[in-house]
Amino acid sequence: MRKIPAKAYYERRARAEIRKANMTNDAASKRVHLALAASYWNHLKKLEEAKEPEVA
């Protein structure tokens, strides 16, 4: 199995959850998928912030 960078993994997972949310008609299920997508995006944002050096 090939290794994928963490950034690509979390971005792909977030987009997949958004896609699932758009395909469902159940409101509760839609909220769950959107919450998961938000969690993946937040994790991705934290990874990007950790890599960027502080600019004074």
PyMOL Python script that loads the backbone (N, CA, C, O; Angstrom):
from pymol import cmd

cmd.read_pdbstr("""\
ATOM      1  N   MET A   1       0.842  -1.181   0.000  1.00  0.00           N
ATOM      2  CA  MET A   1       0.000   0.000   0.000  1.00  0.00           C
ATOM      3  C   MET A   1       0.885   1.242   0.000  1.00  0.00           C
ATOM      4  O   MET A   1       1.845   1.332   0.765  1.00  0.00           O
ATOM      5  N   ARG A   2       0.554   2.195  -0.864  1.00  0.00           N
ATOM      6  CA  ARG A   2       1.401   3.383  -0.913  1.00  0.00           C
ATOM      7  C   ARG A   2       1.010   4.384   0.163  1.00  0.00           C
ATOM      8  O   ARG A   2      -0.133   4.432   0.618  1.00  0.00           O
ATOM      9  N   LYS A   3       1.980   5.165   0.547  1.00  0.00           N
ATOM     10  CA  LYS A   3       1.766   6.143   1.603  1.00  0.00           C
ATOM     11  C   LYS A   3       1.236   7.447   1.006  1.00  0.00           C
ATOM     12  O   LYS A   3       1.766   7.938   0.010  1.00  0.00           O
ATOM     13  N   ILE A   4       0.190   8.005   1.615  1.00  0.00           N
ATOM     14  CA  ILE A   4      -0.325   9.285   1.141  1.00  0.00           C
ATOM     15  C   ILE A   4      -0.020  10.346   2.189  1.00  0.00           C
ATOM     16  O   ILE A   4      -0.084  10.067   3.386  1.00  0.00           O
ATOM     17  N   PRO A   5       0.308  11.549   1.759  1.00  0.00           N
ATOM     18  CA  PRO A   5       0.562  12.622   2.723  1.00  0.00           C
ATOM     19  C   PRO A   5      -0.696  12.904   3.558  1.00  0.00           C
ATOM     20  O   PRO A   5      -1.819  12.764   3.074  1.00  0.00           O
ATOM     21  N   ALA A   6      -0.490  13.295   4.794  1.00  0.00           N
ATOM     22  CA  ALA A   6      -1.610  13.542   5.708  1.00  0.00           C
ATOM     23  C   ALA A   6      -2.544  14.610   5.153  1.00  0.00           C
ATOM     24  O   ALA A   6      -3.764  14.495   5.273  1.00  0.00           O
ATOM     25  N   LYS A   7      -1.975  15.645   4.549  1.00  0.00           N
ATOM     26  CA  LYS A   7      -2.797  16.732   4.011  1.00  0.00           C
ATOM     27  C   LYS A   7      -3.767  16.201   2.959  1.00  0.00           C
ATOM     28  O   LYS A   7      -4.954  16.526   2.984  1.00  0.00           O
ATOM     29  N   ALA A   8      -3.270  15.399   2.052  1.00  0.00           N
ATOM     30  CA  ALA A   8      -4.114  14.845   0.988  1.00  0.00           C
ATOM     31  C   ALA A   8      -5.177  13.920   1.572  1.00  0.00           C
ATOM     32  O   ALA A   8      -6.318  13.916   1.111  1.00  0.00           O
ATOM     33  N   TYR A   9      -4.810  13.143   2.573  1.00  0.00           N
ATOM     34  CA  TYR A   9      -5.744  12.208   3.194  1.00  0.00           C
ATOM     35  C   TYR A   9      -6.927  12.948   3.814  1.00  0.00           C
ATOM     36  O   TYR A   9      -8.081  12.613   3.547  1.00  0.00           O
ATOM     37  N   TYR A  10      -6.638  13.960   4.648  1.00  0.00           N
ATOM     38  CA  TYR A  10      -7.713  14.663   5.339  1.00  0.00           C
ATOM     39  C   TYR A  10      -8.568  15.478   4.378  1.00  0.00           C
ATOM     40  O   TYR A  10      -9.777  15.599   4.572  1.00  0.00           O
ATOM     41  N   GLU A  11      -7.945  16.038   3.341  1.00  0.00           N
ATOM     42  CA  GLU A  11      -8.723  16.782   2.354  1.00  0.00           C
ATOM     43  C   GLU A  11      -9.665  15.845   1.597  1.00  0.00           C
ATOM     44  O   GLU A  11     -10.824  16.186   1.357  1.00  0.00           O
ATOM     45  N   ARG A  12      -9.173  14.676   1.226  1.00  0.00           N
ATOM     46  CA  ARG A  12      -9.996  13.705   0.506  1.00  0.00           C
ATOM     47  C   ARG A  12     -11.141  13.198   1.382  1.00  0.00           C
ATOM     48  O   ARG A  12     -12.269  13.056   0.911  1.00  0.00           O
ATOM     49  N   ARG A  13     -10.850  12.925   2.660  1.00  0.00           N
ATOM     50  CA  ARG A  13     -11.901  12.454   3.570  1.00  0.00           C
ATOM     51  C   ARG A  13     -12.979  13.525   3.752  1.00  0.00           C
ATOM     52  O   ARG A  13     -14.169  13.212   3.755  1.00  0.00           O
ATOM     53  N   ALA A  14     -12.564  14.791   3.903  1.00  0.00           N
ATOM     54  CA  ALA A  14     -13.534  15.874   4.078  1.00  0.00           C
ATOM     55  C   ALA A  14     -14.433  15.991   2.858  1.00  0.00           C
ATOM     56  O   ALA A  14     -15.650  16.123   2.989  1.00  0.00           O
ATOM     57  N   ARG A  15     -13.836  15.945   1.672  1.00  0.00           N
ATOM     58  CA  ARG A  15     -14.631  16.050   0.442  1.00  0.00           C
ATOM     59  C   ARG A  15     -15.586  14.856   0.297  1.00  0.00           C
ATOM     60  O   ARG A  15     -16.706  15.014  -0.189  1.00  0.00           O
ATOM     61  N   ALA A  16     -15.151  13.688   0.711  1.00  0.00           N
ATOM     62  CA  ALA A  16     -16.011  12.501   0.645  1.00  0.00           C
ATOM     63  C   ALA A  16     -17.211  12.656   1.581  1.00  0.00           C
ATOM     64  O   ALA A  16     -18.329  12.281   1.225  1.00  0.00           O
ATOM     65  N   GLU A  17     -16.983  13.201   2.763  1.00  0.00           N
ATOM     66  CA  GLU A  17     -18.092  13.393   3.711  1.00  0.00           C
ATOM     67  C   GLU A  17     -19.072  14.441   3.196  1.00  0.00           C
ATOM     68  O   GLU A  17     -20.281  14.294   3.377  1.00  0.00           O
ATOM     69  N   ILE A  18     -18.571  15.492   2.560  1.00  0.00           N
ATOM     70  CA  ILE A  18     -19.458  16.511   1.984  1.00  0.00           C
ATOM     71  C   ILE A  18     -20.294  15.890   0.868  1.00  0.00           C
ATOM     72  O   ILE A  18     -21.487  16.169   0.745  1.00  0.00           O
ATOM     73  N   ARG A  19     -19.661  15.051   0.062  1.00  0.00           N
ATOM     74  CA  ARG A  19     -20.374  14.363  -1.016  1.00  0.00           C
ATOM     75  C   ARG A  19     -21.484  13.481  -0.443  1.00  0.00           C
ATOM     76  O   ARG A  19     -22.599  13.461  -0.965  1.00  0.00           O
ATOM     77  N   LYS A  20     -21.174  12.751   0.632  1.00  0.00           N
ATOM     78  CA  LYS A  20     -22.181  11.887   1.265  1.00  0.00           C
ATOM     79  C   LYS A  20     -23.341  12.719   1.810  1.00  0.00           C
ATOM     80  O   LYS A  20     -24.504  12.335   1.687  1.00  0.00           O
ATOM     81  N   ALA A  21     -23.011  13.867   2.415  1.00  0.00           N
ATOM     82  CA  ALA A  21     -24.055  14.731   2.966  1.00  0.00           C
ATOM     83  C   ALA A  21     -24.975  15.243   1.864  1.00  0.00           C
ATOM     84  O   ALA A  21     -26.184  15.355   2.062  1.00  0.00           O
ATOM     85  N   ASN A  22     -24.404  15.550   0.711  1.00  0.00           N
ATOM     86  CA  ASN A  22     -25.216  16.053  -0.399  1.00  0.00           C
ATOM     87  C   ASN A  22     -26.095  14.971  -1.018  1.00  0.00           C
ATOM     88  O   ASN A  22     -27.105  15.283  -1.649  1.00  0.00           O
ATOM     89  N   MET A  23     -25.726  13.713  -0.846  1.00  0.00           N
ATOM     90  CA  MET A  23     -26.494  12.621  -1.450  1.00  0.00           C
ATOM     91  C   MET A  23     -27.616  12.104  -0.557  1.00  0.00           C
ATOM     92  O   MET A  23     -28.474  11.360  -1.031  1.00  0.00           O
ATOM     93  N   THR A  24     -27.633  12.472   0.710  1.00  0.00           N
ATOM     94  CA  THR A  24     -28.647  11.940   1.617  1.00  0.00           C
ATOM     95  C   THR A  24     -29.789  12.938   1.812  1.00  0.00           C
ATOM     96  O   THR A  24     -29.597  14.148   1.701  1.00  0.00           O
ATOM     97  N   ASN A  25     -30.964  12.417   2.101  1.00  0.00           N
ATOM     98  CA  ASN A  25     -32.131  13.257   2.371  1.00  0.00           C
ATOM     99  C   ASN A  25     -32.444  13.325   3.863  1.00  0.00           C
ATOM    100  O   ASN A  25     -33.243  14.158   4.291  1.00  0.00           O
ATOM    101  N   ASP A  26     -31.827  12.461   4.652  1.00  0.00           N
ATOM    102  CA  ASP A  26     -32.067  12.412   6.088  1.00  0.00           C
ATOM    103  C   ASP A  26     -31.302  13.548   6.772  1.00  0.00           C
ATOM    104  O   ASP A  26     -30.081  13.642   6.648  1.00  0.00           O
ATOM    105  N   ALA A  27     -32.020  14.404   7.487  1.00  0.00           N
ATOM    106  CA  ALA A  27     -31.410  15.579   8.108  1.00  0.00           C
ATOM    107  C   ALA A  27     -30.355  15.204   9.150  1.00  0.00           C
ATOM    108  O   ALA A  27     -29.300  15.833   9.219  1.00  0.00           O
ATOM    109  N   ALA A  28     -30.635  14.191   9.949  1.00  0.00           N
ATOM    110  CA  ALA A  28     -29.682  13.790  10.988  1.00  0.00           C
ATOM    111  C   ALA A  28     -28.403  13.240  10.360  1.00  0.00           C
ATOM    112  O   ALA A  28     -27.298  13.552  10.802  1.00  0.00           O
ATOM    113  N   SER A  29     -28.564  12.433   9.342  1.00  0.00           N
ATOM    114  CA  SER A  29     -27.410  11.864   8.646  1.00  0.00           C
ATOM    115  C   SER A  29     -26.590  12.966   7.979  1.00  0.00           C
ATOM    116  O   SER A  29     -25.360  12.928   7.989  1.00  0.00           O
ATOM    117  N   LYS A  30     -27.277  13.942   7.402  1.00  0.00           N
ATOM    118  CA  LYS A  30     -26.600  15.061   6.747  1.00  0.00           C
ATOM    119  C   LYS A  30     -25.748  15.834   7.759  1.00  0.00           C
ATOM    120  O   LYS A  30     -24.609  16.202   7.472  1.00  0.00           O
ATOM    121  N   ARG A  31     -26.317  16.075   8.953  1.00  0.00           N
ATOM    122  CA  ARG A  31     -25.576  16.791  10.002  1.00  0.00           C
ATOM    123  C   ARG A  31     -24.338  16.025  10.424  1.00  0.00           C
ATOM    124  O   ARG A  31     -23.280  16.617  10.640  1.00  0.00           O
ATOM    125  N   VAL A  32     -24.465  14.710  10.543  1.00  0.00           N
ATOM    126  CA  VAL A  32     -23.327  13.876  10.943  1.00  0.00           C
ATOM    127  C   VAL A  32     -22.215  13.969   9.906  1.00  0.00           C
ATOM    128  O   VAL A  32     -21.049  14.147  10.256  1.00  0.00           O
ATOM    129  N   HIS A  33     -22.573  13.848   8.633  1.00  0.00           N
ATOM    130  CA  HIS A  33     -21.563  13.911   7.576  1.00  0.00           C
ATOM    131  C   HIS A  33     -20.903  15.289   7.522  1.00  0.00           C
ATOM    132  O   HIS A  33     -19.692  15.388   7.327  1.00  0.00           O
ATOM    133  N   LEU A  34     -21.685  16.341   7.692  1.00  0.00           N
ATOM    134  CA  LEU A  34     -21.109  17.687   7.666  1.00  0.00           C
ATOM    135  C   LEU A  34     -20.231  17.942   8.891  1.00  0.00           C
ATOM    136  O   LEU A  34     -19.224  18.645   8.799  1.00  0.00           O
ATOM    137  N   ALA A  35     -20.607  17.375  10.028  1.00  0.00           N
ATOM    138  CA  ALA A  35     -19.776  17.513  11.226  1.00  0.00           C
ATOM    139  C   ALA A  35     -18.445  16.783  11.043  1.00  0.00           C
ATOM    140  O   ALA A  35     -17.396  17.287  11.444  1.00  0.00           O
ATOM    141  N   LEU A  36     -18.490  15.603  10.442  1.00  0.00           N
ATOM    142  CA  LEU A  36     -17.252  14.870  10.161  1.00  0.00           C
ATOM    143  C   LEU A  36     -16.378  15.641   9.181  1.00  0.00           C
ATOM    144  O   LEU A  36     -15.161  15.715   9.354  1.00  0.00           O
ATOM    145  N   ALA A  37     -16.993  16.213   8.157  1.00  0.00           N
ATOM    146  CA  ALA A  37     -16.238  17.001   7.178  1.00  0.00           C
ATOM    147  C   ALA A  37     -15.576  18.191   7.859  1.00  0.00           C
ATOM    148  O   ALA A  37     -14.413  18.493   7.589  1.00  0.00           O
ATOM    149  N   ALA A  38     -16.303  18.866   8.735  1.00  0.00           N
ATOM    150  CA  ALA A  38     -15.738  20.009   9.453  1.00  0.00           C
ATOM    151  C   ALA A  38     -14.569  19.577  10.324  1.00  0.00           C
ATOM    152  O   ALA A  38     -13.569  20.288  10.432  1.00  0.00           O
ATOM    153  N   SER A  39     -14.694  18.426  10.937  1.00  0.00           N
ATOM    154  CA  SER A  39     -13.615  17.904  11.773  1.00  0.00           C
ATOM    155  C   SER A  39     -12.364  17.636  10.943  1.00  0.00           C
ATOM    156  O   SER A  39     -11.253  17.970  11.355  1.00  0.00           O
ATOM    157  N   TYR A  40     -12.554  17.028   9.767  1.00  0.00           N
ATOM    158  CA  TYR A  40     -11.410  16.771   8.883  1.00  0.00           C
ATOM    159  C   TYR A  40     -10.774  18.079   8.415  1.00  0.00           C
ATOM    160  O   TYR A  40      -9.549  18.185   8.370  1.00  0.00           O
ATOM    161  N   TRP A  41     -11.593  19.078   8.065  1.00  0.00           N
ATOM    162  CA  TRP A  41     -11.053  20.367   7.617  1.00  0.00           C
ATOM    163  C   TRP A  41     -10.286  21.046   8.751  1.00  0.00           C
ATOM    164  O   TRP A  41      -9.223  21.624   8.522  1.00  0.00           O
ATOM    165  N   ASN A  42     -10.823  20.980   9.978  1.00  0.00           N
ATOM    166  CA  ASN A  42     -10.130  21.591  11.116  1.00  0.00           C
ATOM    167  C   ASN A  42      -8.788  20.914  11.362  1.00  0.00           C
ATOM    168  O   ASN A  42      -7.796  21.579  11.659  1.00  0.00           O
ATOM    169  N   HIS A  43      -8.760  19.600  11.237  1.00  0.00           N
ATOM    170  CA  HIS A  43      -7.505  18.874  11.431  1.00  0.00           C
ATOM    171  C   HIS A  43      -6.505  19.258  10.342  1.00  0.00           C
ATOM    172  O   HIS A  43      -5.317  19.430  10.617  1.00  0.00           O
ATOM    173  N   LEU A  44      -6.981  19.389   9.125  1.00  0.00           N
ATOM    174  CA  LEU A  44      -6.136  19.800   8.004  1.00  0.00           C
ATOM    175  C   LEU A  44      -5.578  21.199   8.242  1.00  0.00           C
ATOM    176  O   LEU A  44      -4.404  21.459   7.977  1.00  0.00           O
ATOM    177  N   LYS A  45      -6.418  22.090   8.739  1.00  0.00           N
ATOM    178  CA  LYS A  45      -5.996  23.464   9.031  1.00  0.00           C
ATOM    179  C   LYS A  45      -4.901  23.476  10.099  1.00  0.00           C
ATOM    180  O   LYS A  45      -3.934  24.229   9.991  1.00  0.00           O
ATOM    181  N   LYS A  46      -5.055  22.644  11.126  1.00  0.00           N
ATOM    182  CA  LYS A  46      -4.041  22.561  12.181  1.00  0.00           C
ATOM    183  C   LYS A  46      -2.721  22.027  11.639  1.00  0.00           C
ATOM    184  O   LYS A  46      -1.654  22.490  12.041  1.00  0.00           O
ATOM    185  N   LEU A  47      -2.786  21.052  10.725  1.00  0.00           N
ATOM    186  CA  LEU A  47      -1.567  20.521  10.111  1.00  0.00           C
ATOM    187  C   LEU A  47      -0.852  21.600   9.312  1.00  0.00           C
ATOM    188  O   LEU A  47       0.372  21.715   9.373  1.00  0.00           O
ATOM    189  N   GLU A  48      -1.617  22.391   8.562  1.00  0.00           N
ATOM    190  CA  GLU A  48      -1.025  23.454   7.751  1.00  0.00           C
ATOM    191  C   GLU A  48      -0.422  24.542   8.628  1.00  0.00           C
ATOM    192  O   GLU A  48       0.643  25.073   8.310  1.00  0.00           O
ATOM    193  N   GLU A  49      -1.091  24.883   9.735  1.00  0.00           N
ATOM    194  CA  GLU A  49      -0.566  25.905  10.642  1.00  0.00           C
ATOM    195  C   GLU A  49       0.720  25.438  11.312  1.00  0.00           C
ATOM    196  O   GLU A  49       1.618  26.242  11.564  1.00  0.00           O
ATOM    197  N   ALA A  50       0.812  24.158  11.597  1.00  0.00           N
ATOM    198  CA  ALA A  50       2.002  23.613  12.253  1.00  0.00           C
ATOM    199  C   ALA A  50       3.208  23.654  11.320  1.00  0.00           C
ATOM    200  O   ALA A  50       4.343  23.801  11.775  1.00  0.00           O
ATOM    201  N   LYS A  51       2.967  23.524  10.022  1.00  0.00           N
ATOM    202  CA  LYS A  51       4.068  23.520   9.063  1.00  0.00           C
ATOM    203  C   LYS A  51       4.562  24.923   8.725  1.00  0.00           C
ATOM    204  O   LYS A  51       5.736  25.104   8.400  1.00  0.00           O
ATOM    205  N   GLU A  52       3.668  25.925   8.800  1.00  0.00           N
ATOM    206  CA  GLU A  52       4.048  27.288   8.437  1.00  0.00           C
ATOM    207  C   GLU A  52       4.834  27.942   9.567  1.00  0.00           C
ATOM    208  O   GLU A  52       4.403  27.909  10.719  1.00  0.00           O
ATOM    209  N   PRO A  53       5.988  28.537   9.247  1.00  0.00           N
ATOM    210  CA  PRO A  53       6.757  29.238  10.284  1.00  0.00           C
ATOM    211  C   PRO A  53       6.072  30.553  10.660  1.00  0.00           C
ATOM    212  O   PRO A  53       5.342  31.139   9.861  1.00  0.00           O
ATOM    213  N   GLU A  54       6.317  30.994  11.864  1.00  0.00           N
ATOM    214  CA  GLU A  54       5.755  32.254  12.335  1.00  0.00           C
ATOM    215  C   GLU A  54       6.401  33.418  11.597  1.00  0.00           C
ATOM    216  O   GLU A  54       7.623  33.471  11.459  1.00  0.00           O
ATOM    217  N   VAL A  55       5.582  34.345  11.125  1.00  0.00           N
ATOM    218  CA  VAL A  55       6.089  35.534  10.438  1.00  0.00           C
ATOM    219  C   VAL A  55       5.952  36.709  11.389  1.00  0.00           C
ATOM    220  O   VAL A  55       4.869  36.989  11.903  1.00  0.00           O
ATOM    221  N   ALA A  56       7.076  37.399  11.616  1.00  0.00           N
ATOM    222  CA  ALA A  56       7.056  38.517  12.567  1.00  0.00           C
ATOM    223  C   ALA A  56       6.651  39.803  11.904  1.00  0.00           C
ATOM    224  O   ALA A  56       6.583  40.842  12.562  1.00  0.00           O
TER     225      ALA A  56
END
""", "prot")
cmd.dss("prot")
cmd.show_as("cartoon", "prot")
cmd.util.cbc("prot")
cmd.orient("prot")
